[in-house]
């Protein structure tokens, strides 16, 4: 009578599979980025644009200057006199380009709007890895646009 040999995996085969899984994981995890999806990045850009439009509308309706204050280090913005602070996802890198007189310090700056709807102009860049959105403010008209 012939006995059938049970066939299974050897320890060596299991180790090879585990090493291959580790190599694949070490390659794919950095490619996936820092966990910020394109949707989250787009949503943050839209929120910043909405804040800028709120500041512009406030300047026009109240016939006074209005600002959006951006804290790059804290990743948050506000539109005074409203005390609410709008946080931005920690995985998103921010850059502010604005007029020199609206820079408070190396981390805080503002984009100013005037009663006629005009602005000092500027750009807020939101980026995560290779993906980025620029929220532009036209200095003459105060128009806010999101550029990919």
KEMARBA-298349 format. One record per residue: z, x, y of N, C-alpha, C in turn; residue in one letter; residue number from 1; chain. Coordinates in steps of 0.05 Angstrom, whole numbers, plus 5000, padded with zeros to 4 digits. Each point is the difference from the previous one (the first is absolute). Example, Ala and Ser with C-alpha at 12.3 -4.5 7.8 and 13.67 -1.06 7.14 Angstrom:
{{5156, 5264, 4886}, {5000, 4982, 5024}, {5000, 5018, 5024}, "a", 1, "A"}
{{4986, 4993, 5021}, {5001, 5016, 5024}, {5014, 4985, 5022}, "s", 2, "A"}
***
This chain:
{{5000, 5016, 4977}, {5000, 4984, 5023}, {5000, 5018, 5025}, "x", 1, "A"}
{{4982, 4994, 5018}, {4998, 5015, 5024}, {5016, 4987, 5022}, "x", 2, "A"}
{{5014, 5017, 5014}, {5017, 4989, 5022}, {4985, 5003, 5026}, "x", 3, "A"}
{{5001, 4978, 5015}, {4988, 5002, 5027}, {5019, 5013, 5019}, "x", 4, "A"}
{{4989, 5018, 5015}, {5017, 5014, 5019}, {5000, 4985, 5026}, "x", 5, "A"}
{{5024, 4995, 5009}, {5003, 4986, 5026}, {4991, 5019, 5022}, "x", 6, "A"}
{{4983, 4991, 5016}, {4989, 5017, 5021}, {5013, 4992, 5027}, "x", 7, "A"}
{{5011, 5018, 5015}, {5013, 4995, 5025}, {4993, 5022, 5020}, "x", 8, "A"}
{{5014, 4999, 5023}, {4995, 5020, 5020}, {5020, 5023, 4997}, "x", 9, "A"}
{{4990, 5024, 5003}, {5018, 5023, 4999}, {5012, 5004, 5027}, "x", 10, "A"}
{{5021, 5015, 5001}, {5013, 5007, 5025}, {4981, 5014, 5019}, "x", 11, "A"}
{{4984, 5017, 4989}, {4980, 5014, 5017}, {4981, 4981, 5013}, "x", 12, "A"}
{{4990, 4981, 4986}, {4982, 4980, 5011}, {5013, 4984, 5022}, "x", 13, "A"}
{{5025, 4992, 4996}, {5015, 4986, 5021}, {5004, 5017, 5025}, "x", 14, "A"}
{{5006, 5025, 4997}, {5004, 5018, 5023}, {4974, 5003, 5015}, "x", 15, "A"}
{{4977, 5003, 4986}, {4974, 5002, 5014}, {4995, 4975, 5016}, "x", 16, "A"}
{{5005, 4977, 4989}, {4995, 4975, 5015}, {5018, 4998, 5025}, "x", 17, "A"}
{{5025, 5008, 4997}, {5019, 5000, 5023}, {4991, 5019, 5022}, "x", 18, "A"}
{{4991, 5023, 4992}, {4990, 5020, 5020}, {4975, 4989, 5014}, "x", 19, "A"}
{{4982, 4987, 4986}, {4976, 4989, 5012}, {5008, 4977, 5020}, "x", 20, "A"}
{{5019, 4984, 4992}, {5009, 4978, 5018}, {5012, 5013, 5026}, "x", 21, "A"}
{{5016, 5021, 4996}, {5012, 5014, 5023}, {4979, 5011, 5019}, "x", 22, "A"}
{{4979, 5012, 4989}, {4978, 5011, 5016}, {4986, 4978, 5016}, "x", 23, "A"}
{{4993, 4979, 4986}, {4987, 4977, 5014}, {5017, 4989, 5022}, "x", 24, "A"}
{{5026, 4997, 4994}, {5018, 4989, 5021}, {5002, 5019, 5024}, "x", 25, "A"}
{{5002, 5026, 4995}, {5002, 5019, 5022}, {4975, 5001, 5018}, "x", 26, "A"}
{{4978, 4992, 4989}, {4975, 4999, 5015}, {4997, 4974, 5015}, "x", 27, "A"}
{{5006, 4978, 4987}, {4996, 4974, 5013}, {5021, 4991, 5020}, "x", 28, "A"}
{{5025, 5008, 4997}, {5021, 4991, 5018}, {4994, 5010, 5029}, "x", 29, "A"}
{{4993, 5026, 5004}, {4994, 5008, 5028}, {4975, 4986, 5012}, "x", 30, "A"}
{{4981, 4993, 4983}, {4976, 4986, 5009}, {5007, 4973, 5011}, "x", 31, "A"}
{{5020, 4987, 4987}, {5008, 4973, 5009}, {5013, 5000, 5027}, "x", 32, "A"}
{{5008, 5023, 5010}, {5011, 5001, 5027}, {5030, 4995, 5001}, "x", 33, "A"}
{{5008, 4993, 5025}, {5029, 4997, 5005}, {5010, 4972, 4997}, "x", 34, "A"}
{{4984, 4983, 4987}, {5009, 4973, 4995}, {4993, 4980, 5021}, "x", 35, "A"}
{{4985, 5008, 5020}, {4992, 4981, 5021}, {4972, 4990, 4993}, "x", 36, "A"}
{{4998, 4974, 4995}, {4974, 4989, 4993}, {4983, 4996, 5025}, "x", 37, "A"}
{{4975, 4997, 4996}, {4981, 4995, 5023}, {5008, 4975, 5014}, "x", 38, "A"}
{{5009, 4980, 4985}, {5008, 4975, 5012}, {5024, 5003, 5018}, "x", 39, "A"}
{{5020, 5016, 4991}, {5024, 5006, 5017}, {4992, 5015, 5025}, "x", 40, "A"}
{{4982, 5019, 4998}, {4991, 5016, 5023}, {4985, 4982, 5020}, "x", 41, "A"}
{{4982, 4983, 4990}, {4986, 4981, 5017}, {5019, 4981, 5013}, "x", 42, "A"}
{{5019, 4990, 4986}, {5020, 4981, 5010}, {5016, 5013, 5023}, "x", 43, "A"}
{{5008, 5025, 4996}, {5015, 5015, 5021}, {4983, 5003, 5025}, "x", 44, "A"}
{{4974, 5007, 4996}, {4982, 5003, 5023}, {4997, 4973, 5015}, "x", 45, "A"}
{{4998, 4978, 4985}, {4998, 4974, 5013}, {5026, 4993, 5015}, "x", 46, "A"}
{{5023, 5007, 4989}, {5025, 4995, 5013}, {5003, 5015, 5027}, "x", 47, "A"}
{{4991, 5025, 4999}, {5000, 5017, 5025}, {4981, 4987, 5020}, "x", 48, "A"}
{{4976, 4993, 4991}, {4981, 4987, 5018}, {5011, 4974, 5012}, "x", 49, "A"}
{{5014, 4985, 4984}, {5012, 4975, 5010}, {5022, 5006, 5021}, "x", 50, "A"}
{{5015, 5021, 4995}, {5020, 5008, 5020}, {4987, 5008, 5026}, "x", 51, "A"}
{{4978, 5015, 4999}, {4986, 5008, 5024}, {4988, 4975, 5015}, "x", 52, "A"}
{{4990, 4982, 4985}, {4989, 4975, 5012}, {5022, 4984, 5013}, "x", 53, "A"}
{{5023, 5000, 4987}, {5023, 4986, 5012}, {5008, 5012, 5026}, "x", 54, "A"}
{{5001, 5027, 5001}, {5007, 5014, 5025}, {4980, 4994, 5021}, "x", 55, "A"}
{{4974, 5000, 4993}, {4979, 4994, 5020}, {5003, 4971, 5010}, "x", 56, "A"}
{{5004, 4981, 4982}, {5003, 4972, 5008}, {5025, 4996, 5018}, "x", 57, "A"}
{{5021, 5014, 4994}, {5024, 4999, 5016}, {4995, 5011, 5028}, "x", 58, "A"}
{{4985, 5021, 5002}, {4994, 5012, 5027}, {4983, 4980, 5016}, "x", 59, "A"}
{{4981, 4988, 4988}, {4983, 4981, 5014}, {5015, 4975, 5008}, "x", 60, "A"}
{{5015, 4988, 4982}, {5014, 4975, 5005}, {5023, 5003, 5020}, "x", 61, "A"}
{{5014, 5022, 4999}, {5023, 5004, 5018}, {4992, 5016, 5025}, "x", 62, "A"}
{{4976, 5008, 5002}, {4990, 5015, 5023}, {5017, 5025, 5007}, "x", 63, "A"}
{{5005, 5014, 4978}, {5016, 5025, 5003}, {4991, 5020, 4979}, "x", 64, "A"}
{{5008, 5024, 5002}, {4993, 5020, 4979}, {5016, 4995, 4975}, "x", 65, "A"}
{{4987, 5006, 4977}, {5013, 4996, 4975}, {4992, 5023, 4982}, "x", 66, "A"}
{{5018, 5007, 4981}, {4994, 5023, 4983}, {5006, 4994, 4970}, "x", 67, "A"}
{{4986, 5014, 4983}, {5008, 5001, 4972}, {5011, 5028, 4996}, "x", 68, "A"}
{{5025, 5002, 4991}, {5013, 5026, 4996}, {4999, 5007, 4971}, "x", 69, "A"}
{{4989, 5023, 4993}, {4997, 5009, 4972}, {5018, 5024, 4996}, "x", 70, "A"}
{{5017, 4999, 4979}, {5017, 5022, 4992}, {4987, 5011, 4974}, "x", 71, "A"}
{{4987, 5022, 5002}, {4985, 5012, 4978}, {5020, 5009, 4978}, "x", 72, "A"}
{{5022, 5012, 5008}, {5020, 5010, 4980}, {5013, 4978, 4985}, "x", 73, "A"}
{{5007, 4978, 5014}, {5014, 4977, 4987}, {4979, 4982, 4987}, "x", 74, "A"}
{{4975, 5004, 5005}, {4978, 4983, 4989}, {5005, 4970, 5007}, "x", 75, "A"}
{{5002, 4996, 5027}, {5006, 4972, 5009}, {4989, 4997, 5028}, "x", 76, "A"}
{{4996, 4975, 5008}, {4991, 4995, 5028}, {5014, 4975, 5010}, "x", 77, "A"}
{{5000, 4997, 5026}, {5012, 4977, 5013}, {4984, 4994, 5025}, "x", 78, "A"}
{{5003, 4975, 5010}, {4987, 4991, 5024}, {5022, 4989, 5018}, "x", 79, "A"}
{{5012, 5017, 5017}, {5022, 4990, 5018}, {4990, 4978, 5018}, "x", 80, "A"}
{{5016, 4981, 5008}, {5029, 4999, 4998}, {5009, 4989, 4973}, "x", 81, "A"}
{{4982, 4993, 4982}, {5008, 4991, 4973}, {5014, 5024, 4986}, "x", 82, "A"}
{{5024, 4996, 4990}, {5015, 5021, 4988}, {4993, 5005, 4971}, "x", 83, "A"}
{{4983, 4982, 4988}, {4993, 5004, 4972}, {4984, 5026, 4996}, "x", 84, "A"}
{{5008, 5013, 4979}, {4986, 5025, 4992}, {4984, 4994, 4975}, "x", 85, "A"}
{{4974, 5007, 5001}, {4982, 4994, 4978}, {4996, 5026, 4984}, "x", 86, "A"}
{{5012, 5001, 4976}, {4997, 5025, 4984}, {4973, 5002, 4987}, "x", 87, "A"}
{{4992, 5024, 4995}, {4975, 5006, 4986}, {5006, 5015, 4974}, "x", 88, "A"}
{{4986, 4994, 4979}, {5005, 5011, 4974}, {5004, 5031, 5001}, "x", 89, "A"}
{{5020, 5010, 4987}, {5007, 5028, 5000}, {4978, 5018, 4990}, "x", 90, "A"}
{{4982, 4990, 4983}, {4979, 5017, 4990}, {4976, 5003, 5018}, "x", 91, "A"}
{{5002, 4987, 5023}, {4977, 5001, 5019}, {5006, 5021, 5022}, "x", 92, "A"}
{{4981, 5017, 5004}, {5002, 5021, 5021}, {4990, 4988, 5027}, "x", 93, "A"}
{{5015, 5004, 5021}, {4992, 4989, 5026}, {4993, 5023, 5020}, "x", 94, "A"}
{{4981, 4995, 5017}, {4994, 5018, 5023}, {4994, 4982, 5024}, "x", 95, "A"}
{{5010, 5009, 5023}, {4996, 4985, 5025}, {4985, 5018, 5020}, "x", 96, "A"}
{{4979, 4989, 5011}, {4985, 5014, 5021}, {5001, 4981, 5024}, "x", 97, "A"}
{{5013, 5009, 5022}, {5004, 4983, 5023}, {5001, 5017, 5025}, "x", 98, "A"}
{{5002, 4987, 5023}, {5002, 5014, 5026}, {5025, 5017, 5001}, "x", 99, "A"}
{{4998, 5023, 5013}, {5022, 5019, 5001}, {5025, 4988, 5012}, "x", 100, "A"}
{{4997, 4983, 5020}, {5024, 4989, 5013}, {5014, 4978, 4983}, "x", 101, "A"}
{{4987, 4992, 4978}, {5013, 4980, 4982}, {5012, 5013, 4975}, "x", 102, "A"}
{{5001, 5026, 4999}, {5013, 5014, 4978}, {5029, 5005, 5008}, "x", 103, "A"}
{{5018, 4988, 4985}, {5029, 5003, 5006}, {5010, 5027, 4989}, "x", 104, "A"}
{{4995, 5006, 4975}, {5007, 5026, 4988}, {4980, 5005, 4977}, "x", 105, "A"}
{{5005, 5020, 4984}, {4980, 5007, 4979}, {4997, 4979, 4979}, "x", 106, "A"}
{{5019, 4981, 4998}, {4998, 4979, 4979}, {4995, 4972, 5011}, "x", 107, "A"}
{{5004, 4996, 5026}, {4999, 4973, 5012}, {4980, 5000, 5023}, "x", 108, "A"}
{{4983, 4980, 4999}, {4980, 4996, 5022}, {4994, 4971, 5002}, "x", 109, "A"}
{{4983, 4994, 5020}, {4993, 4972, 5005}, {4971, 4997, 5008}, "x", 110, "A"}
{{4990, 4976, 4997}, {4974, 4993, 5011}, {5006, 4977, 5020}, "x", 111, "A"}
{{4991, 5004, 5024}, {5007, 4982, 5023}, {4977, 4982, 5006}, "x", 112, "A"}
{{5007, 4974, 5006}, {4980, 4980, 5008}, {5006, 4991, 5028}, "x", 113, "A"}
{{4980, 4993, 5016}, {5003, 4992, 5027}, {4994, 4970, 5003}, "x", 114, "A"}
{{5009, 4988, 5022}, {4996, 4971, 5004}, {4971, 4990, 4999}, "x", 115, "A"}
{{4981, 5018, 5006}, {4972, 4992, 4999}, {4988, 5002, 4971}, "x", 116, "A"}
{{5017, 5008, 4981}, {4991, 5002, 4972}, {4992, 5029, 4993}, "x", 117, "A"}
{{4997, 5017, 5020}, {4993, 5028, 4994}, {5023, 5014, 4988}, "x", 118, "A"}
{{4995, 5026, 4994}, {5020, 5015, 4986}, {4998, 5030, 5006}, "x", 119, "A"}
{{5020, 5015, 4992}, {4998, 5029, 5002}, {4981, 5010, 4978}, "x", 120, "A"}
{{4995, 4983, 4980}, {4983, 5007, 4978}, {5015, 5017, 4980}, "x", 121, "A"}
{{4989, 5004, 4977}, {5012, 5017, 4980}, {4991, 4992, 4972}, "x", 122, "A"}
{{5013, 5014, 4981}, {4993, 4995, 4972}, {5025, 5005, 4983}, "x", 123, "A"}
{{5004, 4983, 4981}, {5021, 5003, 4980}, {4986, 5003, 4973}, "x", 124, "A"}
{{5004, 5022, 4987}, {4987, 5006, 4974}, {5021, 4996, 4978}, "x", 125, "A"}
{{4993, 4983, 4980}, {5017, 4996, 4977}, {4985, 5011, 4976}, "x", 126, "A"}
{{5013, 5017, 4985}, {4986, 5013, 4977}, {5018, 5002, 4976}, "x", 127, "A"}
{{4987, 4999, 4977}, {5013, 5004, 4974}, {4981, 5015, 4983}, "x", 128, "A"}
{{5004, 5026, 4996}, {4982, 5016, 4985}, {4974, 5003, 5015}, "x", 129, "A"}
{{4977, 4994, 4987}, {4974, 5002, 5012}, {4992, 4975, 5016}, "x", 130, "A"}
{{5015, 4979, 4996}, {4994, 4974, 5013}, {5013, 4999, 5027}, "x", 131, "A"}
{{4986, 4989, 5020}, {5012, 4997, 5026}, {4988, 4978, 5016}, "x", 132, "A"}
{{5015, 4989, 5018}, {4991, 4980, 5019}, {5008, 5010, 5028}, "x", 133, "A"}
{{4982, 4997, 5019}, {5005, 5005, 5028}, {5002, 4974, 5015}, "x", 134, "A"}
{{5022, 4996, 5015}, {5003, 4977, 5017}, {4995, 5010, 5028}, "x", 135, "A"}
{{4977, 4993, 5011}, {4992, 5010, 5027}, {5005, 4979, 5021}, "x", 136, "A"}
{{5008, 5010, 5024}, {5004, 4983, 5023}, {4982, 5011, 5022}, "x", 137, "A"}
{{4981, 4984, 5009}, {4981, 5007, 5021}, {5016, 5001, 5027}, "x", 138, "A"}
{{4997, 5022, 5015}, {5015, 5003, 5024}, {4991, 4980, 5022}, "x", 139, "A"}
{{4975, 4993, 5001}, {4990, 4983, 5021}, {5006, 4971, 4995}, "x", 140, "A"}
{{4994, 4990, 4976}, {5004, 4972, 4995}, {5026, 4993, 4985}, "x", 141, "A"}
{{5012, 5020, 4988}, {5024, 4995, 4984}, {4994, 4988, 4973}, "x", 142, "A"}
{{4975, 4999, 4993}, {4992, 4989, 4974}, {5011, 5017, 4977}, "x", 143, "A"}
{{5011, 4986, 4980}, {5011, 5014, 4977}, {4981, 4996, 4976}, "x", 144, "A"}
{{4993, 5022, 4987}, {4982, 5000, 4977}, {5010, 5017, 4978}, "x", 145, "A"}
{{4996, 4991, 4975}, {5008, 5016, 4977}, {4974, 5013, 4988}, "x", 146, "A"}
{{5001, 5026, 4998}, {4977, 5015, 4989}, {5007, 5013, 4974}, "x", 147, "A"}
{{4983, 4998, 4980}, {5005, 5012, 4974}, {4989, 5028, 4999}, "x", 148, "A"}
***
